[in-house]
Amino acid sequence: MTNPVLAVDQGTSGTKALVICPERGVIGSASAPVRPRFGAGGVVEADPAELFDSVVDAGTRALAEAGEPAVAVGLANQGETVLAWDPDTGRPLTDAIVWQDRRAAGICAELADREDELRKLTGLPLDPYFAAPKMAWVRRELTREGVVTTSDSWLVHRLTGEFVTDAATAGRTQLLDLDRAGWSAPALDIFGLGGERLPSVVDAAGEFGTTTAFGGELPLTGLLVDQQAALLAQSALEPGTAKCTYGTGAFLLAQTGGVPRRSSTGLVSCVAWRLGGRTSYCLDGQVYTAASAVRWLTDLK
């Protein structure tokens, strides 16, 4: 019998977990809600403890429903959400600044004359949606202590003690050299982040430590940002194949192969994934509000 794996997707509005057997399909599933806080001035924050607890809760209950142990766990993350945290203890130093948060708009306005340079370096337009403006805002407005990273690095550190991020998630920061799939010193300097300690950029599949958060000891062997994870899961492996998924937002991604294709029509060029040291790229079209609008309507009854 083929051994199952635990797949966990830590998203904006909740965490979903599936126990998947290659032969029998999904044999266990669970979800745990996450409720971001919305405030004036474009504030969208989440409690880091709630993010981590939702991962453990959903994963543990999915394994309980499956009734058998998994042999590995993979983690997908929400991408551009950031926080500052203590790398020695793992303690959060700020709330999680969610990808929808717009408080870094002023920093983007200050750097408007560097947008073309940043787009050439990273493939991304200058927008507070991406992680780097938020990271710079955290350093300016909240704390100079610890490290400031995307939420996946903190979750992985809490699970395994490692300090890593996958190439596709790193590509959502606006700090990754798109052509090399490594951190860009010029981009870091533009955002005033040149002295930051950053996680190692790793492939989407590998050995990223072990965790006991779900019961027994499990190796963490998969890391990928959510939308690119969906592109891979839909087997969009050939250039020109595409998928659209609907969650808090809706995102249309098209695979472009081993060479980045920079768009002049509003699409974002980014890393799809890196596997076996080989980088694949995609174009990304974003609709920031989809299911979140439905939740807003239900909250209004």
C-alpha positions as YAML, in Angstrom:
chain: A
units: angstrom
residues:
- id: 1
  name: MET
  ca: [0.00, 0.00, 0.00]
- id: 2
  name: THR
  ca: [1.30, 3.46, -0.91]
- id: 3
  name: ASN
  ca: [1.97, 5.68, 2.08]
- id: 4
  name: PRO
  ca: [-0.10, 8.90, 2.41]
- id: 5
  name: VAL
  ca: [1.23, 12.43, 2.84]
- id: 6
  name: LEU
  ca: [-0.19, 15.41, 4.74]
- id: 7
  name: ALA
  ca: [-0.72, 18.53, 2.62]
- id: 8
  name: VAL
  ca: [-1.39, 21.79, 4.49]
- id: 9
  name: ASP
  ca: [-2.44, 25.08, 2.85]
- id: 10
  name: GLN
  ca: [-2.16, 28.03, 5.23]
- id: 11
  name: GLY
  ca: [-4.36, 30.68, 3.58]
- id: 12
  name: THR
  ca: [-5.69, 34.13, 4.31]
- id: 13
  name: SER
  ca: [-9.15, 33.08, 5.49]
- id: 14
  name: GLY
  ca: [-8.26, 29.67, 6.88]
- id: 15
  name: THR
  ca: [-6.00, 26.64, 6.79]
- id: 16
  name: LYS
  ca: [-6.95, 23.48, 4.90]
- id: 17
  name: ALA
  ca: [-5.31, 20.10, 5.36]
- id: 18
  name: LEU
  ca: [-5.62, 16.93, 3.30]
- id: 19
  name: VAL
  ca: [-4.17, 13.47, 3.85]
- id: 20
  name: ILE
  ca: [-3.58, 12.18, 0.34]
- id: 21
  name: CYS
  ca: [-2.76, 8.68, -0.83]
- id: 22
  name: PRO
  ca: [-1.56, 8.38, -4.45]
- id: 23
  name: GLU
  ca: [-3.72, 5.26, -4.87]
- id: 24
  name: ARG
  ca: [-6.80, 6.02, -2.74]
- id: 25
  name: GLY
  ca: [-6.99, 9.81, -3.10]
- id: 26
  name: VAL
  ca: [-8.02, 12.01, -0.17]
- id: 27
  name: ILE
  ca: [-8.48, 9.88, 2.95]
- id: 28
  name: GLY
  ca: [-8.66, 12.66, 5.52]
- id: 29
  name: SER
  ca: [-9.43, 16.38, 5.51]
- id: 30
  name: ALA
  ca: [-9.96, 19.25, 7.91]
- id: 31
  name: SER
  ca: [-9.98, 23.03, 7.99]
- id: 32
  name: ALA
  ca: [-9.49, 25.72, 10.60]
- id: 33
  name: PRO
  ca: [-10.66, 29.34, 10.18]
- id: 34
  name: VAL
  ca: [-8.42, 32.40, 10.27]
- id: 35
  name: ARG
  ca: [-10.00, 35.81, 10.77]
- id: 36
  name: PRO
  ca: [-7.85, 38.72, 9.60]
- id: 37
  name: ARG
  ca: [-8.56, 42.07, 11.26]
- id: 38
  name: PHE
  ca: [-9.45, 44.99, 9.01]
- id: 39
  name: GLY
  ca: [-8.92, 48.60, 10.09]
- id: 40
  name: ALA
  ca: [-8.85, 52.15, 8.82]
- id: 41
  name: GLY
  ca: [-6.06, 53.24, 6.52]
- id: 42
  name: GLY
  ca: [-5.78, 49.90, 4.72]
- id: 43
  name: VAL
  ca: [-4.92, 47.82, 7.80]
- id: 44
  name: VAL
  ca: [-5.22, 44.04, 7.36]
- id: 45
  name: GLU
  ca: [-3.52, 42.04, 10.12]
- id: 46
  name: ALA
  ca: [-3.63, 38.53, 11.51]
- id: 47
  name: ASP
  ca: [-2.50, 37.03, 14.80]
- id: 48
  name: PRO
  ca: [0.59, 34.88, 14.07]
- id: 49
  name: ALA
  ca: [-0.41, 32.47, 16.86]
- id: 50
  name: GLU
  ca: [-3.74, 31.95, 15.10]
- id: 51
  name: LEU
  ca: [-1.94, 31.15, 11.84]
- id: 52
  name: PHE
  ca: [0.30, 28.55, 13.49]
- id: 53
  name: ASP
  ca: [-2.48, 27.05, 15.62]
- id: 54
  name: SER
  ca: [-4.67, 26.69, 12.52]
- id: 55
  name: VAL
  ca: [-1.91, 24.72, 10.78]
- id: 56
  name: VAL
  ca: [-1.52, 22.35, 13.73]
- id: 57
  name: ASP
  ca: [-5.28, 22.02, 14.28]
- id: 58
  name: ALA
  ca: [-6.19, 21.33, 10.65]
- id: 59
  name: GLY
  ca: [-3.27, 18.94, 10.13]
- id: 60
  name: THR
  ca: [-3.90, 16.98, 13.33]
- id: 61
  name: ARG
  ca: [-7.63, 16.57, 12.63]
- id: 62
  name: ALA
  ca: [-7.01, 15.53, 9.00]
- id: 63
  name: LEU
  ca: [-4.63, 12.81, 10.20]
- id: 64
  name: ALA
  ca: [-7.17, 11.70, 12.81]
- id: 65
  name: GLU
  ca: [-9.85, 11.37, 10.14]
- id: 66
  name: ALA
  ca: [-7.47, 9.39, 7.92]
- id: 67
  name: GLY
  ca: [-6.82, 6.99, 10.78]
- id: 68
  name: GLU
  ca: [-3.27, 6.24, 9.67]
- id: 69
  name: PRO
  ca: [0.05, 8.05, 9.83]
- id: 70
  name: ALA
  ca: [1.53, 10.09, 6.99]
- id: 71
  name: VAL
  ca: [5.13, 9.73, 5.86]
- id: 72
  name: ALA
  ca: [5.74, 13.41, 5.06]
- id: 73
  name: VAL
  ca: [4.13, 16.86, 5.21]
- id: 74
  name: GLY
  ca: [4.05, 19.68, 2.67]
- id: 75
  name: LEU
  ca: [3.15, 23.31, 3.37]
- id: 76
  name: ALA
  ca: [1.66, 25.91, 1.03]
- id: 77
  name: ASN
  ca: [1.54, 29.51, 2.21]
- id: 78
  name: GLN
  ca: [-0.34, 32.73, 1.47]
- id: 79
  name: GLY
  ca: [2.62, 34.44, -0.18]
- id: 80
  name: GLU
  ca: [3.11, 38.12, 0.53]
- id: 81
  name: THR
  ca: [2.11, 38.24, 4.21]
- id: 82
  name: VAL
  ca: [5.02, 39.31, 6.46]
- id: 83
  name: LEU
  ca: [5.97, 39.59, 10.13]
- id: 84
  name: ALA
  ca: [8.99, 40.32, 12.30]
- id: 85
  name: TRP
  ca: [10.08, 37.60, 14.73]
- id: 86
  name: ASP
  ca: [12.90, 36.53, 17.01]
- id: 87
  name: PRO
  ca: [15.03, 33.90, 15.20]
- id: 88
  name: ASP
  ca: [16.35, 32.54, 18.51]
- id: 89
  name: THR
  ca: [12.99, 31.87, 20.17]
- id: 90
  name: GLY
  ca: [10.52, 31.99, 17.26]
- id: 91
  name: ARG
  ca: [8.47, 34.58, 19.17]
- id: 92
  name: PRO
  ca: [6.54, 37.00, 16.91]
- id: 93
  name: LEU
  ca: [7.56, 40.64, 17.33]
- id: 94
  name: THR
  ca: [4.65, 42.03, 15.27]
- id: 95
  name: ASP
  ca: [1.30, 40.89, 14.01]
- id: 96
  name: ALA
  ca: [1.27, 39.34, 10.55]
- id: 97
  name: ILE
  ca: [0.84, 42.10, 7.97]
- id: 98
  name: VAL
  ca: [-1.47, 40.42, 5.45]
- id: 99
  name: TRP
  ca: [-0.93, 40.71, 1.69]
- id: 100
  name: GLN
  ca: [-4.07, 42.86, 1.41]
- id: 101
  name: ASP
  ca: [-2.65, 45.50, 3.79]
- id: 102
  name: ARG
  ca: [-2.04, 48.87, 2.05]
- id: 103
  name: ARG
  ca: [-0.06, 50.79, 4.68]
- id: 104
  name: ALA
  ca: [3.15, 50.54, 2.64]
- id: 105
  name: ALA
  ca: [1.62, 52.65, -0.16]
- id: 106
  name: GLY
  ca: [3.63, 55.66, 1.02]
- id: 107
  name: ILE
  ca: [6.89, 53.75, 0.69]
- id: 108
  name: CYS
  ca: [5.91, 52.72, -2.83]
- id: 109
  name: ALA
  ca: [5.17, 56.36, -3.67]
- id: 110
  name: GLU
  ca: [8.63, 57.37, -2.39]
- id: 111
  name: LEU
  ca: [10.24, 54.74, -4.64]
- id: 112
  name: ALA
  ca: [8.14, 55.46, -7.75]
- id: 113
  name: ASP
  ca: [11.18, 56.54, -9.76]
- id: 114
  name: ARG
  ca: [12.79, 53.11, -9.12]
- id: 115
  name: GLU
  ca: [9.81, 51.07, -10.36]
- id: 116
  name: ASP
  ca: [11.22, 50.30, -13.80]
- id: 117
  name: GLU
  ca: [14.48, 49.16, -12.23]
- id: 118
  name: LEU
  ca: [12.65, 46.96, -9.74]
- id: 119
  name: ARG
  ca: [10.44, 45.45, -12.42]
- id: 120
  name: LYS
  ca: [13.50, 44.62, -14.51]
- id: 121
  name: LEU
  ca: [15.26, 43.05, -11.54]
- id: 122
  name: THR
  ca: [12.35, 41.17, -9.97]
- id: 123
  name: GLY
  ca: [9.54, 40.99, -12.54]
- id: 124
  name: LEU
  ca: [7.14, 42.68, -10.13]
- id: 125
  name: PRO
  ca: [5.50, 46.13, -10.25]
- id: 126
  name: LEU
  ca: [5.91, 48.43, -7.27]
- id: 127
  name: ASP
  ca: [2.85, 47.80, -5.11]
- id: 128
  name: PRO
  ca: [2.19, 47.38, -1.36]
- id: 129
  name: TYR
  ca: [0.64, 43.99, -2.23]
- id: 130
  name: PHE
  ca: [4.14, 42.50, -2.42]
- id: 131
  name: ALA
  ca: [6.25, 41.69, 0.62]
- id: 132
  name: ALA
  ca: [9.23, 44.08, 0.30]
- id: 133
  name: PRO
  ca: [7.29, 47.35, 0.79]
- id: 134
  name: LYS
  ca: [5.60, 45.80, 3.85]
- id: 135
  name: MET
  ca: [8.96, 44.58, 5.19]
- id: 136
  name: ALA
  ca: [10.38, 48.10, 4.78]
- id: 137
  name: TRP
  ca: [7.27, 49.53, 6.49]
- id: 138
  name: VAL
  ca: [7.67, 47.13, 9.44]
- id: 139
  name: ARG
  ca: [11.28, 48.24, 9.84]
- id: 140
  name: ARG
  ca: [10.33, 51.91, 9.66]
- id: 141
  name: GLU
  ca: [7.18, 51.91, 11.77]
- id: 142
  name: LEU
  ca: [7.15, 48.87, 14.08]
- id: 143
  name: THR
  ca: [10.49, 47.30, 15.03]
- id: 144
  name: ARG
  ca: [14.16, 46.99, 14.09]
- id: 145
  name: GLU
  ca: [14.53, 43.79, 16.14]
- id: 146
  name: GLY
  ca: [14.75, 40.19, 14.95]
- id: 147
  name: VAL
  ca: [14.18, 39.19, 11.34]
- id: 148
  name: VAL
  ca: [11.38, 40.26, 9.00]
- id: 149
  name: THR
  ca: [10.21, 37.61, 6.53]
- id: 150
  name: THR
  ca: [7.20, 36.19, 4.75]
- id: 151
  name: SER
  ca: [4.96, 34.09, 6.99]
- id: 152
  name: ASP
  ca: [6.13, 30.75, 5.55]
- id: 153
  name: SER
  ca: [9.65, 31.17, 6.98]
- id: 154
  name: TRP
  ca: [8.22, 31.75, 10.45]
- id: 155
  name: LEU
  ca: [5.85, 28.77, 10.18]
- id: 156
  name: VAL
  ca: [8.65, 26.49, 8.97]
- id: 157
  name: HIS
  ca: [10.89, 27.70, 11.79]
- id: 158
  name: ARG
  ca: [8.15, 26.97, 14.34]
- id: 159
  name: LEU
  ca: [7.65, 23.51, 12.85]
- id: 160
  name: THR
  ca: [11.25, 22.43, 12.25]
- id: 161
  name: GLY
  ca: [13.71, 25.09, 13.42]
- id: 162
  name: GLU
  ca: [14.91, 25.72, 9.83]
- id: 163
  name: PHE
  ca: [15.26, 29.20, 8.27]
- id: 164
  name: VAL
  ca: [14.22, 28.80, 4.64]
- id: 165
  name: THR
  ca: [11.75, 29.94, 1.98]
- id: 166
  name: ASP
  ca: [11.03, 28.37, -1.38]
- id: 167
  name: ALA
  ca: [12.06, 30.16, -4.58]
- id: 168
  name: ALA
  ca: [8.48, 30.93, -5.63]
- id: 169
  name: THR
  ca: [7.58, 32.53, -2.28]
- id: 170
  name: ALA
  ca: [10.85, 34.47, -2.35]
- id: 171
  name: GLY
  ca: [9.82, 35.65, -5.82]
- id: 172
  name: ARG
  ca: [6.73, 37.31, -4.30]
- id: 173
  name: THR
  ca: [8.82, 39.62, -2.12]
- id: 174
  name: GLN
  ca: [10.21, 41.90, -4.87]
- id: 175
  name: LEU
  ca: [13.65, 41.10, -3.44]
- id: 176
  name: LEU
  ca: [14.49, 38.10, -5.68]
- id: 177
  name: ASP
  ca: [16.54, 38.42, -8.84]
- id: 178
  name: LEU
  ca: [14.11, 36.90, -11.33]
- id: 179
  name: ASP
  ca: [16.77, 35.59, -13.70]
- id: 180
  name: ARG
  ca: [19.02, 34.04, -11.02]
- id: 181
  name: ALA
  ca: [16.29, 33.01, -8.52]
- id: 182
  name: GLY
  ca: [18.52, 34.36, -5.73]
- id: 183
  name: TRP
  ca: [18.29, 37.40, -3.46]
- id: 184
  name: SER
  ca: [18.97, 40.68, -5.29]
- id: 185
  name: ALA
  ca: [21.39, 43.00, -3.49]
- id: 186
  name: PRO
  ca: [20.26, 46.03, -5.57]
- id: 187
  name: ALA
  ca: [16.59, 45.41, -4.78]
- id: 188
  name: LEU
  ca: [17.37, 44.99, -1.08]
- id: 189
  name: ASP
  ca: [19.24, 48.29, -1.10]
- id: 190
  name: ILE
  ca: [16.38, 50.10, -2.84]
- id: 191
  name: PHE
  ca: [14.04, 49.09, 0.01]
- id: 192
  name: GLY
  ca: [16.61, 49.85, 2.72]
- id: 193
  name: LEU
  ca: [16.82, 46.16, 3.62]
- id: 194
  name: GLY
  ca: [20.44, 45.56, 2.65]
- id: 195
  name: GLY
  ca: [21.53, 44.49, 6.13]
- id: 196
  name: GLU
  ca: [18.69, 42.06, 6.77]
- id: 197
  name: ARG
  ca: [19.22, 38.39, 7.57]
- id: 198
  name: LEU
  ca: [17.14, 36.53, 5.00]
- id: 199
  name: PRO
  ca: [16.14, 32.85, 4.80]
- id: 200
  name: SER
  ca: [17.92, 30.46, 2.46]
- id: 201
  name: VAL
  ca: [16.11, 30.09, -0.89]
- id: 202
  name: VAL
  ca: [15.35, 26.40, -1.46]
- id: 203
  name: ASP
  ca: [13.63, 24.16, -4.01]
- id: 204
  name: ALA
  ca: [9.93, 23.34, -3.61]
- id: 205
  name: ALA
  ca: [10.83, 19.72, -2.80]
- id: 206
  name: GLY
  ca: [13.58, 18.64, -0.46]
- id: 207
  name: GLU
  ca: [14.37, 17.91, 3.19]
- id: 208
  name: PHE
  ca: [13.44, 20.89, 5.38]
- id: 209
  name: GLY
  ca: [13.72, 19.31, 8.82]
- id: 210
  name: THR
  ca: [11.23, 17.31, 10.84]
- id: 211
  name: THR
  ca: [8.28, 18.31, 12.99]
- id: 212
  name: THR
  ca: [6.37, 16.73, 15.87]
- id: 213
  name: ALA
  ca: [3.56, 19.31, 15.71]
- id: 214
  name: PHE
  ca: [1.09, 16.76, 14.29]
- id: 215
  name: GLY
  ca: [1.92, 13.91, 16.67]
- id: 216
  name: GLY
  ca: [4.72, 11.62, 15.53]
- id: 217
  name: GLU
  ca: [7.88, 12.86, 13.86]
- id: 218
  name: LEU
  ca: [7.22, 13.90, 10.25]
- id: 219
  name: PRO
  ca: [9.71, 15.19, 7.66]
- id: 220
  name: LEU
  ca: [8.76, 18.48, 5.97]
- id: 221
  name: THR
  ca: [9.47, 17.80, 2.30]
- id: 222
  name: GLY
  ca: [7.38, 20.31, 0.31]
- id: 223
  name: LEU
  ca: [7.23, 24.13, 0.35]
- id: 224
  name: LEU
  ca: [5.47, 26.31, -2.21]
- id: 225
  name: VAL
  ca: [3.49, 29.55, -2.34]
- id: 226
  name: ASP
  ca: [-0.24, 28.87, -2.70]
- id: 227
  name: GLN
  ca: [-1.03, 29.95, -6.27]
- id: 228
  name: GLN
  ca: [2.04, 28.30, -7.74]
- id: 229
  name: ALA
  ca: [1.22, 25.18, -5.72]
- id: 230
  name: ALA
  ca: [-2.19, 25.16, -7.40]
- id: 231
  name: LEU
  ca: [-0.54, 25.57, -10.82]
- id: 232
  name: LEU
  ca: [1.68, 22.55, -10.13]
- id: 233
  name: ALA
  ca: [-1.21, 20.52, -8.69]
- id: 234
  name: GLN
  ca: [-3.24, 21.13, -11.85]
- id: 235
  name: SER
  ca: [-0.32, 19.67, -13.88]
- id: 236
  name: ALA
  ca: [0.28, 22.93, -15.74]
- id: 237
  name: LEU
  ca: [3.77, 21.78, -16.62]
- id: 238
  name: GLU
  ca: [4.01, 22.88, -20.25]
- id: 239
  name: PRO
  ca: [4.42, 26.49, -21.42]
- id: 240
  name: GLY
  ca: [1.02, 27.99, -22.26]
- id: 241
  name: THR
  ca: [-0.99, 25.90, -19.79]
- id: 242
  name: ALA
  ca: [-2.87, 27.93, -17.18]
- id: 243
  name: LYS
  ca: [-5.20, 27.69, -14.16]
- id: 244
  name: CYS
  ca: [-7.45, 30.05, -12.26]
- id: 245
  name: THR
  ca: [-8.25, 29.43, -8.60]
- id: 246
  name: TYR
  ca: [-10.80, 31.22, -6.45]
- id: 247
  name: GLY
  ca: [-10.18, 31.91, -2.77]
- id: 248
  name: THR
  ca: [-9.91, 35.18, -0.86]
- id: 249
  name: GLY
  ca: [-8.82, 36.52, -4.24]
- id: 250
  name: ALA
  ca: [-8.80, 34.98, -7.72]
- id: 251
  name: PHE
  ca: [-5.53, 34.31, -9.51]
- id: 252
  name: LEU
  ca: [-4.89, 33.28, -13.11]
- id: 253
  name: LEU
  ca: [-1.41, 31.83, -13.65]
- id: 254
  name: ALA
  ca: [0.09, 30.62, -16.92]
- id: 255
  name: GLN
  ca: [3.25, 28.50, -17.12]
- id: 256
  name: THR
  ca: [5.95, 30.03, -19.34]
- id: 257
  name: GLY
  ca: [8.76, 27.46, -19.08]
- id: 258
  name: GLY
  ca: [12.40, 27.89, -18.11]
- id: 259
  name: VAL
  ca: [12.76, 31.54, -19.18]
- id: 260
  name: PRO
  ca: [10.98, 34.46, -17.45]
- id: 261
  name: ARG
  ca: [8.60, 36.36, -19.74]
- id: 262
  name: ARG
  ca: [8.26, 39.97, -18.63]
- id: 263
  name: SER
  ca: [4.84, 41.38, -19.44]
- id: 264
  name: SER
  ca: [4.06, 44.90, -20.64]
- id: 265
  name: THR
  ca: [0.29, 44.51, -20.17]
- id: 266
  name: GLY
  ca: [-0.14, 44.38, -16.39]
- id: 267
  name: LEU
  ca: [0.67, 40.72, -15.79]
- id: 268
  name: VAL
  ca: [3.32, 39.81, -13.22]
- id: 269
  name: SER
  ca: [6.32, 37.69, -14.18]
- id: 270
  name: CYS
  ca: [7.43, 35.39, -11.37]
- id: 271
  name: VAL
  ca: [8.94, 32.05, -10.37]
- id: 272
  name: ALA
  ca: [6.49, 29.16, -10.68]
- id: 273
  name: TRP
  ca: [8.73, 26.75, -8.75]
- id: 274
  name: ARG
  ca: [12.26, 25.47, -8.51]
- id: 275
  name: LEU
  ca: [12.70, 21.69, -8.57]
- id: 276
  name: GLY
  ca: [16.01, 19.87, -8.75]
- id: 277
  name: GLY
  ca: [17.74, 23.24, -9.01]
- id: 278
  name: ARG
  ca: [15.84, 24.09, -12.23]
- id: 279
  name: THR
  ca: [13.54, 27.13, -12.20]
- id: 280
  name: SER
  ca: [10.22, 27.32, -14.04]
- id: 281
  name: TYR
  ca: [8.40, 30.63, -14.50]
- id: 282
  name: CYS
  ca: [4.84, 31.87, -14.92]
- id: 283
  name: LEU
  ca: [2.77, 34.95, -15.65]
- id: 284
  name: ASP
  ca: [0.26, 35.94, -12.98]
- id: 285
  name: GLY
  ca: [-2.95, 37.98, -13.22]
- id: 286
  name: GLN
  ca: [-4.45, 38.95, -9.85]
- id: 287
  name: VAL
  ca: [-7.97, 39.79, -8.68]
- id: 288
  name: TYR
  ca: [-7.50, 40.76, -5.05]
- id: 289
  name: THR
  ca: [-11.14, 40.38, -3.96]
- id: 290
  name: ALA
  ca: [-13.21, 37.27, -4.71]
- id: 291
  name: ALA
  ca: [-14.45, 35.09, -1.83]
- id: 292
  name: SER
  ca: [-13.58, 37.90, 0.61]
- id: 293
  name: ALA
  ca: [-16.41, 39.88, -1.02]
- id: 294
  name: VAL
  ca: [-18.78, 36.96, -0.42]
- id: 295
  name: ARG
  ca: [-17.74, 36.84, 3.24]
- id: 296
  name: TRP
  ca: [-18.35, 40.60, 3.50]
- id: 297
  name: LEU
  ca: [-21.87, 40.11, 2.11]
- id: 298
  name: THR
  ca: [-22.62, 37.24, 4.51]
- id: 299
  name: ASP
  ca: [-21.37, 39.32, 7.44]
- id: 300
  name: LEU
  ca: [-23.93, 41.96, 6.36]
- id: 301
  name: LYS
  ca: [-26.52, 39.14, 6.40]
...
